[in-house]
Amino acid sequence: MNTVHIEDFKKSVVIRLLVLPCIVLMLLSGIIVYYFTVHASEQLDKNLVRIASDHRKFIDFFLSEKISTLEFILHSNPYDEMCQPGFIHTLFENLQAESKAFVDLGVFNEKGTHMAYAGPYDLAGKTYSETEWFNAVKEKAMYLSDEFLGYRNVPHFIIAIRRDHNDQTWYIRATIDTCVFNDLVESIRIGRTGEAYIVNQKGVFQTRQRSGGRVMESDPDFKEYQISSTGVNAFYAGGKFKCRYLYAIMPMAHTNWYMVVRQAASEAYAPLFFILIISIVIIFGGGILVMTAAFFMTSGMEDKLKIADVEKREMKTQLIMAGKMAEIGEMSTGIAHEINNPLQVMRSEVAMIEELSRDIEPALPETATPSFNMLKDSADQIKIQIKRCGKITQGLLNFARKKESALEKIKIQQLLPDIIHMLDQKAKVEDIRIIQKIDPGLPDISCDPNQLQQVFLNLLNNAVYALKDRSSGEIRIKVYREGSEIVISIADNGCGFTPENMEKAFIPFFTTKPVGQGTGLGLSTVYGIITGLGGNITLASELNTGSVFTIRLPVT
């Protein structure tokens, strides 16, 4: 090796020893910063969730306390006594002495007539039989309403409770002071932009929003809320990129309201952003130090060490190529097995052509046309299978390039019947009945139709083999949608699998067929194709009863 080449080699090694450590450092630092950011973000979410949960419990306790107070009044006093004006005023005064949250108190008969009232409005004698709250409390025994205007024409909400006693039904209703309730909900403080408020299931404010929303107005961001009926849910919403605010939302007890706590994302994540900037500065500074140290360390390397490194790289390359050649050998075995599927179809079609040809020879001209049409269909099928064999062999040639599957939008309800048609003749010969139940309205899925054809031909051929020499053989195919997935079920009443064999069914080179009749790559290939398409396949089987293969593919 001459001096020029040695110098070039030295420069190459120096560059690699500088770049690779820096890349490793950057990747490692990036991973650390990423997981730190994720963890810190989760902690912020959990903190907001905790605050929302505690505040929800506080508000629920407030409402539960008011409901309990009214229930105690209702069940402690007879109806006739409560209808007395003086008595209801005394009760109301006692309530206000306990809590200023009560605005008024009223008693209603079973027809919804206001029999007694204590409060600042003239509501005695008014009939509420057609109001929403009265009809609701007749059904639920306790009802906490949304904010509404009512006779008084100001926003308010009420708690109404029913009592049934001695074939008599009456009701008590109290109005909760909206201002007191608003102050209670708004009492939470989270930084400068944090706030809490309540909305109902329709997105209407039940308390005012400190940043601008008024009671009984619609929340403009409600459509972006990610509401969970089981507990607290934290998410981002608002703004052009749907990340202006950090929200925590959860359902409240006793009513269809949701407690919402939110904070501006810029304020919530300000400390995290600061730490992130400092981390990036440290990472880049460390990278520069590493590059400097690596330069001085590599400058003293001897030529022999560099040559040894080159030889090691060459050996590694040879090992990789040897591994690829071994993989090609395994792939060739799998492809040879898979080619048997279209060849079987081709043989069936040729057999049918020969049989029809024998029928045509003695036939009259007018009877020849249907037979020739069938011959034409069989010839088309042969062309299709020959084309498929060409694609399989082409896949072998493209192995080293790792060519991706040719994904396209297909309708499974159109593809599957065509594949089943390929095996109709074979099934008839074996006295097997194929039953199809395919939903015609299924959405498109994104997949490689050739690979999917390979999957179904494998499973159907296996089902036919399992039904060999069995009477009343059936293959039941069912295709339907379940949520965001297309479900394809292929069942047979054949020989089935033992529990031990079920565990190994998808393992390469495992087969239950006699020696020389199977390579054990069919189901493993099916499994690889389905998982590669983002789906999954499961097997349920019972010995001498049958097997069910269930495929789930994601909807496009």
C-alpha positions in Angstrom: 0.0 0.0 0.0 1.6 3.3 -1.1 1.9 6.4 1.0 -1.0 8.2 -0.7 -3.3 5.3 0.0 -2.2 5.1 3.6 -2.9 8.8 4.1 -6.3 8.5 2.5 -7.0 5.5 4.7 -5.9 7.3 7.8 -8.3 10.2 6.9 -11.1 7.8 6.4 -10.6 6.1 9.8 -10.3 9.4 11.6 -13.5 10.6 10.1 -15.3 7.3 11.1 -13.9 7.4 14.6 -15.1 11.0 15.0 -18.5 10.6 13.5 -19.6 7.2 15.0 -18.9 8.2 18.7 -20.8 11.4 18.1 -23.7 9.6 16.5 -23.8 7.2 19.4 -23.6 10.1 21.9 -26.4 12.0 20.0 -28.6 8.9 19.8 -28.1 8.0 23.5 -28.6 11.6 24.6 -31.7 11.9 22.3 -33.2 8.7 23.8 -32.5 9.9 27.4 -34.0 13.4 26.6 -37.0 11.7 24.9 -37.8 9.4 27.8 -37.2 12.2 30.2 -39.6 14.4 28.2 -42.2 11.6 28.0 -41.9 10.9 31.8 -42.1 14.6 32.7 -45.1 15.1 30.4 -46.8 12.1 32.0 -46.1 13.6 35.4 -47.7 16.9 34.3 -50.7 15.0 33.0 -51.0 13.0 36.2 -50.7 16.1 38.3 -53.5 17.8 36.4 -55.6 14.6 36.6 -55.0 14.5 40.4 -56.0 18.1 40.8 -59.1 17.5 38.6 -60.0 14.4 40.6 -59.6 16.1 44.0 -61.7 19.1 42.8 -64.4 16.9 41.4 -64.6 15.0 44.7 -64.9 18.4 46.5 -67.8 19.6 44.2 -69.5 16.2 44.4 -69.3 16.3 48.2 -70.9 19.7 48.2 -73.8 18.5 46.0 -74.1 15.3 48.0 -74.3 17.3 51.2 -77.1 19.4 49.8 -79.0 16.4 48.5 -78.7 14.7 51.9 -80.0 17.8 53.7 -83.1 17.9 51.4 -83.7 14.2 51.8 -83.6 14.5 55.5 -86.1 17.4 55.4 -88.4 15.5 53.1 -88.4 12.3 55.1 -88.6 14.0 58.5 -91.7 16.1 58.0 -95.2 15.1 57.0 -96.6 16.6 53.7 -99.5 18.6 55.4 -97.1 20.3 57.8 -94.6 21.2 55.1 -97.4 22.8 53.1 -97.9 25.4 55.8 -96.3 28.8 54.8 -94.9 29.4 58.2 -93.3 26.0 58.5 -91.7 26.1 55.0 -90.2 29.5 55.9 -88.8 28.2 59.1 -87.2 25.3 57.2 -85.7 27.7 54.7 -84.3 29.9 57.3 -82.6 26.9 59.0 -81.2 25.9 55.6 -79.8 29.3 54.9 -78.3 29.4 58.4 -76.5 26.2 57.5 -75.5 27.2 54.0 -76.0 30.4 51.9 -76.0 28.2 48.8 -79.8 27.7 49.0 -81.8 30.4 47.2 -85.3 29.1 47.8 -87.3 26.0 48.9 -90.6 24.7 47.7 -93.1 21.8 48.2 -95.1 20.3 45.3 -98.0 17.9 45.1 -98.1 14.9 42.8 -99.6 17.1 40.0 -96.7 19.5 40.1 -98.4 22.4 41.8 -96.3 24.6 44.0 -98.1 24.1 47.4 -95.7 26.1 49.6 -92.7 28.3 48.8 -90.0 30.2 50.7 -87.7 32.5 48.7 -87.3 35.8 46.9 -89.7 35.0 44.0 -93.5 34.7 43.7 -93.7 31.1 42.7 -96.4 29.7 45.1 -99.3 28.1 43.2 -97.5 27.8 39.9 -97.8 24.5 38.0 -94.7 22.6 36.9 -96.3 19.4 35.6 -94.9 20.0 32.1 -91.4 21.0 33.0 -88.4 18.8 32.4 -87.2 18.6 36.0 -90.6 17.6 37.3 -91.0 14.7 34.8 -87.5 13.6 35.5 -87.9 13.5 39.3 -91.1 11.5 38.9 -88.9 8.8 37.3 -85.6 9.1 39.2 -86.7 10.0 42.8 -83.8 12.5 42.8 -82.9 15.0 40.1 -80.2 17.6 39.8 -81.0 19.8 36.8 -78.9 21.6 34.3 -78.8 25.4 34.4 -82.1 26.8 33.0 -84.2 30.0 33.1 -87.6 28.9 34.3 -90.3 31.3 35.5 -87.7 33.6 37.2 -85.9 34.1 33.8 -82.4 33.9 35.3 -79.9 31.0 35.0 -80.2 28.6 38.0 -80.2 24.9 38.7 -82.3 22.9 41.2 -82.3 19.8 43.3 -85.6 18.0 43.4 -86.5 14.9 45.5 -89.6 12.7 45.5 -91.2 10.9 48.4 -93.9 8.2 48.3 -95.7 7.6 51.6 -99.1 6.0 52.3 -100.2 6.2 48.7 -99.3 9.8 48.5 -96.5 11.4 46.5 -95.0 14.8 46.9 -91.8 16.6 46.1 -89.4 19.1 47.6 -87.3 21.4 45.4 -84.4 23.8 46.3 -82.6 26.2 44.1 -78.8 26.4 44.5 -77.2 29.8 44.3 -75.4 30.0 40.9 -72.9 32.6 42.2 -72.0 30.6 45.2 -71.6 27.4 43.1 -69.5 29.3 40.5 -67.2 30.6 43.2 -66.8 27.1 44.6 -65.9 25.6 41.2 -63.5 28.5 40.3 -61.8 28.3 43.7 -59.1 26.1 42.2 -55.9 27.9 41.0 -53.3 26.4 38.7 -50.6 28.9 37.8 -51.7 32.0 35.8 -53.8 30.3 33.1 -55.3 27.3 35.0 -59.1 27.2 35.5 -61.9 24.8 36.3 -65.5 24.8 35.0 -68.4 22.5 34.4 -70.2 21.5 31.2 -73.0 19.2 30.5 -73.2 16.4 28.0 -74.2 18.8 25.2 -71.2 21.1 25.9 -73.2 23.9 27.6 -71.4 25.8 30.4 -73.0 25.0 33.8 -70.6 27.4 35.5 -68.8 30.4 34.0 -65.4 30.0 32.4 -62.8 32.4 33.9 -61.3 33.0 30.5 -64.6 34.1 28.9 -67.5 31.6 28.7 -70.7 32.4 30.4 -73.3 30.2 32.0 -75.7 28.5 29.5 -73.4 29.3 26.5 -72.0 26.5 24.4 -68.4 25.7 24.9 -66.7 26.2 21.5 -64.0 23.6 22.3 -66.4 20.9 23.4 -66.2 19.0 20.1 -62.5 18.5 20.7 -63.0 17.0 24.2 -61.9 13.4 24.7 -64.4 12.2 27.2 -64.2 8.9 29.1 -67.2 7.6 30.9 -65.1 5.6 33.4 -62.7 8.2 34.8 -60.4 11.1 34.3 -59.0 11.6 30.8 -56.1 14.0 30.0 -55.6 15.3 26.5 -54.6 18.4 24.4 -56.9 20.5 22.4 -57.4 24.1 21.1 -55.5 26.2 18.7 -54.3 25.5 15.2 -52.3 22.4 16.1 -54.8 21.1 18.8 -52.3 21.6 21.6 -53.0 25.0 23.0 -54.4 23.7 26.3 -53.8 20.7 28.5 -57.1 19.3 29.7 -58.3 16.9 32.4 -62.0 16.0 32.3 -64.1 13.5 34.3 -67.8 12.8 34.8 -69.4 14.0 38.0 -71.7 12.0 40.3 -75.5 12.6 40.6 -75.7 14.3 37.1 -74.6 14.3 33.5 -72.0 17.1 34.1 -68.3 17.0 33.5 -65.7 18.7 35.6 -63.1 20.3 33.3 -59.7 21.5 34.4 -57.4 23.1 31.9 -54.1 25.0 31.7 -52.3 26.7 28.8 -49.8 24.2 27.5 -47.2 26.9 27.2 -47.4 27.6 30.9 -47.7 23.9 31.9 -44.6 22.9 30.0 -42.5 26.0 30.5 -40.1 24.3 33.1 -39.9 21.3 30.8 -38.9 23.4 27.8 -36.3 25.2 29.8 -34.7 21.9 31.0 -34.9 20.6 27.4 -33.0 23.6 26.0 -30.3 23.1 28.7 -30.1 19.4 27.8 -29.6 20.1 24.1 -26.9 22.6 24.9 -25.1 20.1 27.1 -25.5 17.4 24.5 -24.0 19.5 21.7 -21.2 20.7 24.0 -20.4 17.2 25.0 -20.5 16.2 21.3 -17.8 18.8 20.5 -15.7 17.5 23.4 -16.0 13.9 22.3 -15.1 14.8 18.7 -12.0 16.7 19.9 -10.9 13.8 22.1 -11.6 11.3 19.3 -9.5 13.3 16.9 -6.4 13.3 19.2 -6.8 9.6 20.0 -7.2 8.4 16.4 -4.2 10.6 15.2 -1.8 8.2 17.0 -3.1 4.9 15.5 -0.6 2.7 13.7 -1.1 1.6 10.1 -1.2 -2.1 11.0 -4.2 -1.5 13.4 -6.0 0.3 10.5 -5.3 -2.5 8.1 -6.6 -5.1 10.7 -9.7 -3.0 11.0 -10.2 -3.1 7.3 -9.8 -6.9 7.2 -12.3 -7.3 10.0 -14.8 -5.2 8.1 -14.3 -7.4 5.0 -14.8 -10.5 7.0 -18.0 -9.1 8.5 -19.2 -8.3 5.0 -18.5 -11.9 3.9 -20.4 -13.2 6.9 -23.4 -11.0 6.1 -23.4 -12.3 2.5 -23.1 -15.9 3.6 -26.2 -15.3 5.9 -28.1 -13.8 3.0 -27.3 -16.8 0.9 -28.6 -19.1 3.6 -31.8 -17.1 3.8 -32.2 -17.4 0.1 -32.0 -21.2 0.4 -34.7 -21.2 3.0 -36.8 -18.9 1.0 -36.5 -21.1 -2.0 -37.8 -24.0 -0.1 -40.8 -21.9 1.0 -41.5 -20.7 -2.5 -41.3 -24.3 -3.8 -44.1 -25.2 -1.3 -46.2 -22.2 -2.2 -46.0 -22.9 -6.0 -47.8 -26.1 -5.3 -51.0 -24.1 -4.6 -51.4 -22.5 -8.1 -50.1 -25.7 -9.7 -52.8 -27.7 -8.0 -55.4 -25.3 -9.4 -53.9 -25.5 -12.8 -54.0 -29.3 -12.7 -57.7 -29.2 -11.7 -58.5 -26.9 -14.5 -56.6 -29.0 -17.1 -58.4 -32.1 -15.8 -61.7 -30.3 -16.3 -60.7 -29.2 -19.8 -59.8 -32.8 -20.8 -63.1 -34.1 -19.4 -65.1 -31.4 -21.3 -63.1 -32.1 -24.5 -64.1 -35.8 -24.3 -67.8 -34.7 -23.8 -67.6 -32.3 -26.8 -66.4 -34.8 -29.3 -69.6 -36.8 -29.8 -71.8 -33.7 -29.1 -73.9 -31.9 -31.6 -72.9 -28.3 -32.6 -75.6 -26.6 -30.6 -74.5 -28.3 -27.4 -70.9 -27.5 -28.0 -71.0 -23.8 -27.1 -71.5 -24.1 -23.2 -68.6 -26.6 -23.0 -66.3 -24.4 -25.1 -67.2 -21.5 -22.7 -66.2 -23.6 -19.7 -63.0 -24.5 -21.5 -62.4 -20.8 -22.1 -62.9 -20.0 -18.3 -60.5 -22.8 -17.4 -57.9 -21.4 -19.8 -58.3 -18.0 -18.1 -57.7 -19.6 -14.7 -54.5 -21.2 -16.0 -53.2 -17.9 -17.2 -53.9 -16.3 -13.8 -52.0 -19.1 -11.9 -49.1 -18.9 -14.4 -48.9 -15.2 -13.8 -48.8 -15.8 -10.0 -46.0 -18.3 -10.3 -44.1 -15.7 -12.2 -44.5 -13.2 -9.4 -43.3 -15.8 -6.8 -40.1 -16.5 -8.8 -39.6 -12.8 -9.3 -39.8 -12.3 -5.5 -36.9 -14.7 -5.2 -34.8 -12.7 -7.6 -35.6 -9.5 -5.7 -34.8 -11.0 -2.3 -31.5 -9.1 -1.9 -33.3 -5.8 -2.5 -36.0 -6.5 0.1 -38.8 -5.4 -2.2 -41.9 -4.1 -0.3 -45.3 -5.7 -0.9 -47.4 -4.0 -3.6 -50.2 -2.7 -1.4 -53.5 -1.5 -3.0 -57.1 -1.0 -2.0 -59.1 -4.1 -2.4 -62.6 -5.4 -1.5 -62.3 -8.6 0.3 -65.9 -9.5 -0.6 -64.9 -9.6 -4.2 -61.5 -11.2 -3.9 -62.4 -14.1 -1.7 -65.2 -15.6 -3.9 -62.8 -15.6 -6.8 -60.3 -17.6 -4.8 -63.0 -20.0 -3.6 -64.1 -20.5 -7.2 -60.6 -21.8 -7.9 -61.1 -24.7 -5.5 -64.8 -25.5 -6.4 -63.9 -28.4 -8.7 -61.4 -29.9 -6.2 -64.0 -29.6 -3.4 -66.7 -31.3 -5.5 -64.3 -34.2 -6.3 -63.7 -34.6 -2.6 -67.5 -34.3 -1.9 -66.9 -31.1 0.2 -69.5 -28.4 0.6 -68.2 -24.8 0.8 -70.6 -22.4 2.6 -70.0 -18.7 2.3 -71.4 -15.9 4.4 -69.8 -12.7 3.3 -71.0 -9.2 4.2 -71.4 -7.4 0.9 -71.0 -3.9 2.4 -67.5 -4.3 3.8 -65.0 -1.3 3.5 -61.8 -1.5 1.5 -58.6 -2.8 3.1 -55.0 -2.0 2.1 -53.0 -5.2 1.2 -51.2 -7.1 -1.4 -53.9 -9.1 -3.3 -51.3 -11.8 -4.4 -50.2 -12.3 -0.8 -53.8 -12.5 0.4 -54.6 -15.0 -2.3 -51.7 -17.0 -1.1 -53.0 -17.0 2.4 -56.5 -18.1 1.5 -55.3 -20.8 -0.9 -53.1 -22.2 1.9 -55.9 -22.2 4.4 -58.5 -23.6 2.0 -56.2 -26.3 0.7 -55.4 -27.3 4.3 -59.1 -27.5 5.0 -59.7 -29.7 2.0 -56.8 -31.9 3.1 -58.3 -32.1 6.6 -61.6 -33.3 5.2 -60.1 -36.0 3.0 -61.9 -39.3 3.2 -64.5 -37.8 5.6 -68.3 -37.8 4.8 -70.4 -34.7 4.9 -67.4 -32.5 4.8 -68.0 -28.7 5.1 -65.9 -25.6 4.8 -67.7 -22.6 6.4 -66.3 -19.1 5.4 -67.6 -16.1 7.2 -66.5 -12.5 6.6 -67.8 -9.5 8.6 -66.7 -6.2 10.2 -66.0 -5.9 13.9 -65.1 -2.4 15.0 -62.1 -1.2 13.0 -61.2 -4.7 11.8 -62.4 -7.1 9.0 -62.8 -10.6 10.4 -62.4 -13.7 8.1 -63.3 -17.0 9.7 -62.5 -20.3 7.8 -63.8 -23.4 9.6 -64.0 -27.0 8.7 -65.3 -30.2 10.3 -62.2 -32.2 9.5 -59.6 -34.1 11.6 -58.6 -31.1 13.7 -55.4 -30.6 15.8 -54.3 -32.0 19.1 -53.5 -29.4 21.8 -49.8 -30.2 21.4 -49.9 -29.6 17.6 -51.9 -26.4 18.0 -49.1 -24.8 19.9 -46.7 -25.6 17.0 -49.0 -25.0 14.0 -47.4 -21.7 12.9 -43.8 -22.8 13.5 -41.7 -23.1 10.3 -41.2 -26.7 9.1 -43.8 -28.2 11.4 -46.4 -30.3 9.5 -48.9 -33.0 10.4 -48.9 -34.4 6.9 -47.0 -37.6 5.9 -43.4 -37.3 4.8 -43.2 -36.0 1.2 -46.6 -34.3 1.3 -45.8 -31.1 3.1 -42.8 -28.9 4.0 -44.3 -27.2 7.1 -44.0 -23.7 5.6 -47.6 -23.1 4.6 -49.0 -21.8 7.9 -45.8 -20.1 8.9 -45.9 -18.2 5.6 -49.6 -17.3 6.3 -48.7 -16.1 9.7 -45.9 -13.9 8.3 -48.0 -12.4 5.6 -51.0 -11.6 8.0 -48.7 -10.0 10.6 -46.9 -8.1 7.9 -50.2 -6.6 6.8 -50.8 -5.4 10.4 -53.3 -8.1 11.3 -53.3 -11.3 13.3 -54.4 -14.9 12.9 -55.6 -17.4 15.6 -56.4 -21.1 15.6 -59.1 -22.9 17.5 -59.3 -26.7 17.0 -60.5 -29.9 18.5 -59.3 -33.3 17.5 -61.7 -35.1 15.2 -64.2 -32.2 15.3 -62.6 -29.5 13.2 -60.6 -26.3 13.1 -61.3 -22.6 12.9 -58.7 -20.1 11.5 -59.7 -16.5 12.4 -58.0 -13.7 10.6 -58.3 -10.0 11.6 -57.2 -7.3 9.2 -57.3 -3.5 9.9 -59.8 -1.4 7.9 -58.0 1.1 5.7 
